[in-house]
């Protein structure tokens, strides 16, 4: 039985899945909006909440955890600087998933995951 087995495996080994999640979270925090499959979006939702909560906390241990998890230092500096002021009234639920429908090539369900108060510039 699969009681209390919550991990979304995404058809990858553990090390590959961990790096995929770290890269997707870094990309989301960098660009504030990414397009990916629905399952990947659901898999990274909880990790984004954890990283933003660590950045909001702001003590040395939390900052080190943010730097350890994210793959780009610039993104880590950005989120540590912005999170306490940007998300001071919000305890969780920093992301929004918008379903797009099926991808043409392999019929995978696509979605946009974005930060709730994203300041994304539309690209022409």
Secondary structure per residue as TSV (DSSP state, phi and psi in degrees):
chain	resnum	aa	ss	phi	psi
A	1	X	-	360.0	153.3
A	2	X	-	-104.5	36.8
A	3	X	T	-63.6	135.1
A	4	X	T	60.4	26.7
A	5	X	-	-105.0	97.3
A	6	X	-	-101.5	-14.7
A	7	X	-	-63.7	130.3
A	8	X	-	-86.0	117.8
A	9	X	-	-83.5	-26.5
A	10	X	T	58.7	19.9
A	11	X	T	66.0	31.8
A	12	X	S	-132.8	164.2
A	13	X	-	-72.4	167.7
A	14	X	H	-62.5	-43.4
A	15	X	H	-68.0	-39.8
A	16	X	H	-65.8	-42.7
A	17	X	H	-63.3	-41.9
A	18	X	H	-62.7	-43.1
A	19	X	H	-69.2	-36.8
A	20	X	H	-60.2	-45.5
A	21	X	H	-65.3	-43.9
A	22	X	H	-61.5	-41.9
A	23	X	H	-67.9	-40.1
A	24	X	H	-67.2	-41.2
A	25	X	H	-64.0	-42.7
A	26	X	H	-61.8	-43.5
A	27	X	H	-64.4	-40.2
A	28	X	H	-64.7	-44.5
A	29	X	H	-70.0	-26.9
A	30	X	H	-76.3	-49.3
A	31	X	H	-97.1	-13.7
A	32	X	S	67.9	0.0
A	33	X	E	-164.0	126.6
A	34	X	E	-136.8	155.3
A	35	X	E	-108.0	125.7
A	36	X	E	-151.2	-174.7
A	37	X	E	-75.5	158.3
A	38	X	H	-62.1	-40.6
A	39	X	H	-66.9	-39.9
A	40	X	H	-66.0	-39.1
A	41	X	H	-62.3	-42.4
A	42	X	H	-68.2	-31.5
A	43	X	H	-71.0	-34.3
A	44	X	H	-90.8	-9.8
A	45	X	H	-55.3	-47.3
A	46	X	H	-68.9	-34.4
A	47	X	H	-67.7	-38.0
A	48	X	H	-62.8	-43.0
A	49	X	H	-59.5	-43.3
A	50	X	H	-63.2	-45.0
A	51	X	H	-65.9	-42.0
A	52	X	H	-66.7	-38.4
A	53	X	H	-64.7	-39.4
A	54	X	H	-63.2	-42.6
A	55	X	H	-64.7	-36.0
A	56	X	H	-67.6	-36.9
A	57	X	H	-61.3	-47.1
A	58	X	-	81.2	-0.4
A	59	X	S	-79.5	172.2
A	60	X	H	-61.4	-43.7
A	61	X	H	-61.9	-42.1
A	62	X	H	-66.6	-40.3
A	63	X	H	-63.2	-40.1
A	64	X	H	-64.6	-37.0
A	65	X	H	-66.3	-37.6
A	66	X	H	-64.4	-46.5
A	67	X	H	-64.1	-35.3
A	68	X	H	-68.9	-37.0
A	69	X	H	-80.3	-46.3
A	70	X	-	-75.6	149.4
A	71	X	S	-94.2	-6.5
A	72	X	-	-128.7	128.1
A	73	X	H	-65.1	-36.7
A	74	X	H	-61.9	-38.3
A	75	X	H	-67.7	-39.2
A	76	X	H	-64.2	-44.6
A	77	X	H	-61.0	-42.2
A	78	X	H	-61.2	-47.1
A	79	X	H	-72.3	-34.3
A	80	X	H	-67.1	-35.3
A	81	X	H	-74.8	-41.8
A	82	X	H	-87.9	-32.3
A	83	X	H	-59.1	-44.7
A	84	X	H	-62.0	-34.7
A	85	X	H	-87.3	-37.2
A	86	X	H	-73.0	-34.6
A	87	X	T	-118.0	30.1
A	88	X	T	-66.3	-28.0
A	89	X	T	-94.9	2.6
A	90	X	-	-122.4	131.4
A	91	X	S	-92.8	-29.5
A	92	X	S	-162.6	-176.3
A	93	X	-	74.1	48.4
A	94	X	-	-84.4	-7.2
A	95	X	E	-120.4	158.9
A	96	X	E	-133.0	134.7
A	97	X	E	-110.7	125.1
A	98	X	E	-115.5	119.0
A	99	X	E	-78.6	138.9
A	100	X	E	-110.3	-22.3
A	101	X	E	112.4	-168.7
A	102	X	E	-85.4	143.2
A	103	X	-	-76.6	143.5
A	104	X	T	-65.5	-41.7
A	105	X	T	-69.0	-48.8
A	106	X	T	-125.6	9.0
A	107	X	-	64.3	24.2
A	108	X	-	-74.9	139.7
A	109	X	E	-72.9	122.7
A	110	X	E	-101.8	156.1
A	111	X	E	-153.0	156.8
A	112	X	E	-105.8	129.0
A	113	X	E	-112.9	130.8
A	114	X	E	-141.4	158.2
A	115	X	E	-72.0	146.8
A	116	X	T	-60.3	-43.2
A	117	X	T	-108.1	46.5
A	118	X	-	-65.6	140.4
A	119	X	-	-109.6	63.8
A	120	X	-	-87.1	134.0
A	121	X	-	-91.1	128.1
A	122	X	-	-68.5	131.2
A	123	X	-	-93.3	132.8
A	124	X	-	-85.0	360.0
